[in-house]
C-alpha cells in the first residue's frame, strides 16, 4: 500500500507487526504440513454453505488453496469484531473433528504452539493478506482506506498475540 502512495501516515504499527511476523514465520510455520493437510477452502463458515432440499453445497472457492486444514476449522468462527478468536471454542471443534474421524495429528503442536493458537494466528495472517489484496486491487479507493486500515490493524494485532510474536 505504501508503494502505491497510500497508508503512509499513522500505519507504522502495521509495518512493525508485519516485520515481526515475517521474522517469526520460519519458526511458527513448523508443522504446517501435518495432517490435516490438503485442500483448504479458507472461508469455511456458515455463509459459505447452502443447505437445501437436495443436501448441502459448499460455495465461494475464490481463495481456496492447498495447505493446513486447521485453517478451515479456525475460519468457522468467522471474523466479526463481536466474535474475537476463541481458543477454547476452536479446541473443542478440533476435538469434535477428530471424534468424527479426522486425523489425531490435528491436536499436535505446530510452531511451538497449541494447534488452536497456531491455526487462529495463521488464519488472521491469511485475512490480512486478503484485506490488503482487496484494498489494493479490487476496491482501490483511497477514501475507504481508513476502514481497511482499522480491519487490518485488528487482525494483525490478533495474529501477533496469537502467534506470540
C-alpha positions in Angstrom: 0.0 0.0 0.0 2.9 2.3 0.8 4.4 1.6 -2.6 1.1 2.8 -4.1 1.4 6.1 -2.1 -1.2 5.1 0.3 -1.2 4.2 4.0 1.9 6.4 4.5 0.8 8.0 7.8 -0.4 6.5 11.0 0.4 3.0 9.9 3.9 2.5 11.3 2.5 -0.1 13.8 1.2 -2.1 10.8 4.7 -2.2 9.3 6.2 -3.2 12.6 3.7 -6.0 13.0 4.3 -7.3 9.5 8.1 -7.2 10.0 7.8 -9.0 13.4 5.6 -11.7 11.8 8.0 -12.1 8.9 10.9 -12.7 11.4 8.8 -15.2 13.4 7.3 -17.0 10.4 10.1 -19.6 9.8 9.7 -20.9 13.4 5.9 -20.5 13.6 5.4 -22.2 10.3 6.8 -25.5 11.6 4.2 -28.3 11.4 2.2 -26.7 8.6 2.3 -29.9 6.6 0.9 -32.1 9.4 -2.5 -33.7 8.9 -5.0 -32.5 8.1 -3.2 -31.1 5.0 -4.7 -30.7 1.6 -7.4 -28.6 0.0 -8.4 -25.6 2.1 -11.5 -23.6 1.4 -10.2 -20.8 3.6 -13.5 -19.1 4.1 -15.3 -22.1 5.6 -18.1 -20.6 7.6 -21.9 -20.6 7.6 -22.2 -18.0 4.8 -20.3 -20.4 2.5 -22.7 -23.2 3.0 -26.1 -23.7 1.2 -28.4 -26.2 2.7 -31.4 -27.2 0.6 -33.8 -30.0 -0.2 -31.1 -31.9 -2.1 -28.4 -31.6 0.6 -25.7 -29.2 1.3 -23.3 -27.4 -1.0 -20.1 -25.5 -0.2 -19.8 -22.2 -2.1 -17.3 -19.5 -2.7 -14.0 -21.1 -3.7 -12.3 -17.8 -4.6 -9.4 -18.2 -2.2 -9.1 -22.0 -1.9 -5.6 -23.4 -1.8 -3.5 -26.4 -0.7 -2.3 -26.1 2.8 -3.0 -26.8 6.5 -6.6 -27.9 7.0 -6.7 -26.4 10.5 -7.2 -23.0 8.9 -10.7 -24.1 7.8 -11.6 -25.0 11.4 -10.2 -21.7 12.5 -12.3 -19.9 9.8 -15.5 -21.4 11.1 -15.6 -18.8 13.9 -15.8 -16.0 11.4 -14.2 -12.6 11.6 -16.8 -10.4 13.2 -15.4 -7.9 15.7 -18.0 -9.0 18.1 -16.5 -12.6 18.0 -12.8 -12.4 18.8 -10.7 -15.5 18.3 -11.9 -18.1 20.9 -9.1 -20.6 21.7 -11.4 -22.9 23.8 -14.1 -23.0 21.1 -11.6 -24.0 18.4 -10.0 -26.6 20.8 -13.5 -28.1 21.2 -14.1 -28.0 17.4 -10.7 -29.8 16.8 -11.7 -32.5 19.3 -15.1 -32.9 17.6 -13.4 -33.1 14.2 -11.1 -35.9 15.5 -14.1 -37.7 17.1 -15.9 -37.6 13.7 -12.9 -39.3 12.0 -10.4 -36.6 11.4 -6.7 -37.4 12.0 -5.4 -37.3 15.5 -2.5 -35.2 14.3 -4.9 -32.2 14.3 -4.2 -31.9 18.0 -0.4 -31.8 17.5 1.6 -28.7 18.4 2.8 -26.7 15.5 5.5 -24.0 15.5 5.8 -24.4 19.3 2.2 -23.6 19.8 -1.1 -25.4 20.6 -2.9 -26.2 17.4 -5.8 -23.8 18.1 -3.5 -20.8 18.7 -1.4 -21.7 15.7 -4.4 -22.1 13.4 -6.2 -18.9 14.6 -2.9 -16.9 14.3 -2.2 -18.1 10.7 -5.8 -17.6 9.7 -5.5 -14.0 10.8 -2.4 -13.6 8.6 -4.4 -15.0 5.7 -7.2 -12.5 6.5 -4.7 -9.6 6.5 -3.4 -10.7 3.1 -6.9 -10.9 1.7 -7.9 -7.5 3.0 -4.7 -5.9 1.6 -5.3 -7.5 -1.8 -8.9 -6.3 -1.7 -7.9 -2.8 -0.8 -5.2 -2.5 -3.4 -6.6 -4.5 -6.3 -10.3 -4.6 -6.1 -11.6 -1.7 -4.0 -8.7 0.6 -4.9 -10.5 3.6 -3.4 -8.3 5.7 -1.0 -11.5 7.1 0.5 -12.2 3.7 2.0 -8.6 3.2 3.4 -9.4 4.3 7.0 -11.9 1.4 7.3 -9.5 -1.1 5.7 -6.6 0.1 8.0 -8.8 -0.4 11.0 -9.7 -4.0 10.0 -6.1 -4.9 9.0 -4.8 -3.4 12.3 -7.3 -5.5 14.3 -6.3 -8.8 12.6 -2.5 -8.0 12.7 -2.7 -7.3 16.4 -4.6 -10.6 16.8 -2.1 -12.5 14.8 0.8 -11.1 16.7 -0.8 -12.0 20.0 -1.9 -15.5 18.9 1.4 -16.4 17.5 3.3 -14.9 20.4 5.4 -12.7 18.2 
